Amino acid sequence: MNRVKIFDTTLRDGEQSPGCSMNLSEKIVMARQLEKLGVDIIEAGFAIASPMDFKSIQAIASAAPNCIIASLARCNTRDIDTAWEAVKDAKKPRIHVFIATSDVHMQYKLRMTREQVLSTITEMVSYAKAKCEDIEFSAEDASRSDREFLAQCFTNAIAAGANTINVPDTVGYSTPQEMSALISYLKEHVQGIDSVVISVHCHNDLGMGVANSLACVKAGATQVECTVNGIGERAGNASLEEIAMAIRTRHDYYEAETGINTREIYRSCRLLSNIIGVAISPTKPIVGANAFAHEAGIHQHGMITNAQTYEIMNPDEIGVPHRALVLGKHSGKHAIRDRLEAMGYEISDDDLEDIFTRFKKLADEKKTITSSDLEALTLHRSRITRPEGSTASTCRLISHSITSGSDIPKISYVKLTRDNNILEGVEYGAGPLDAAFKAVNKMLGVDARLEDFSVRAVTEGEDSIGEAVVKISSASTGEMYTGSGISTDIVEASLQAYINGVNKMFEAGE
């Protein structure tokens, strides 16, 4: 079996996707889950991009010591120096340098000749190698580059000390047949390629990111760059969960394996969805709500007879929780911990206290608590806690009341706490939520504008938990913040989400 390394760029390329930004504490939570998932490399950020990116990379290096931690850098000394400063304290650091190699990029973006690009690759890879033993070189827009020139670029990079060469389909232009042929060509024409890892990084602009990546694995690539839920710029990146399960399910065809702990896949995808406030499509392969649902009678009959008739994967393999109804308002902390541990969660005593408090509140609203309910409480615990190292004020909702109807004023009363100070406010609005959000803005002295709002059920039944997601912007800076909240009361969930977004504004210093 060919061992394929999984290079996860959720926290770098994925986070660049509009609406998918994460704060420091959320990145740390996600990095720890990626380590549990079994990824080999975490690309933690682009160190030169901002002080926050730099700080995040350093923090992730400590949070996930068992993974290689990489920082992206352009082929210049300032980028490389900054990347090294960010990753140097990691147990296993990597500098990931890149430069564009297609004619269109070299002419219009870099304004460099082929000779200048070749010289820069040799000089900058050597410069990075003098600082860090593990160097990855990427040829941006490789799939649209002249093959002979591309082969020379990789030859120069390997000679200068690159341990991994990455072949990106940067704009998602290529096809599986073309990417397979490109890998085969490079294996024949790049000097020293047998001594390095061959990586691929495929975008999904034409919907072929996963297919292109898998075609490269079949052709001999030994590293795949991807993201959880396929998030990323434009139409996204190749999806980690789809690649991992395709290789596992069709190992007979790909003759390959990964180090992914597939039982952590579902949890990883749900966690990311909760953090960034972007719902997983019901028809998303592997982890969508319909991925293991069967409605057609002929399918149901086959499933009853033998699940393999219509399921090529077992939901247990990816960690889909069982929906058993086992908990109620009389359940204690030990029962909660036992259930969570059975579901694969490792919960600290502090987290258990927080989960148990909200569990008791939920148990007063629902007759029985499902594993899905408990999972929702667990995944959202990071949404209401103070970010690690943050000195910003943290607000929490205490209570609310609304008056609404077709012929009466829409009035909202909101009571919350900010650093142990109780605040109360009443406002009118176009609707109860508009009034409630206005009350929060006035009490906290912020000028936040609601840009987007959605609510959906995340568990089953008439008394299901609803998840609200809001996107708010700062009137002064235009920066966008995403907040989410859960409750059986959608007004309460919406208020929690709005306050969560405002807390992020405070953390950012606004």
Buried (B, 14 or more C-beta within 10 A) or exposed (E): EBEBBBBBBBBBBBBBBEBBBBBBBBBBBBBBBBBBBBBBBBBBBBBBBEEBBBBBBBBBBEBBEEBBBBBBBBBBEEBBBBBBBBBBEBEBBBBBBBBBBBBEBBEEEBEBEBEEBBEBBBBBBBBBBEBBEBBBBBBBBBBBBEEEBBBBBBBBBBBBBBBBBBBBBBBBBBBBEBBBBBBEBBBEBBEEBEEBBBBBBBBBBBEBBBBBBBBBBBBBBBBBBBBBBBBBBEBBBBBBBBBBBBBBBBBEEBEBBBEBBBBBBBBBBBBBBBBBBBBBEEEBBBBBEEBBEBEEEEBEEBBEEEBEEBBEBEBEBBBBBEEEEBBEBEBEEEBBBEBBEEBBBEBEEEBBEBBBEBBEEBBEEBEBBBBBBBBBBBBBBBBBBBBEEBEBBBBEBEEBEBBBEEEEEBBBBBBBEBEEEEBEBBBEBEEBBBBBBBBBBBBBEBEBBBBEBBBEEBBEBEEBBBBBBBBBBBEEEEEBBBBBBBBBEBBBBBBBBBBBBBBBBBBBEB
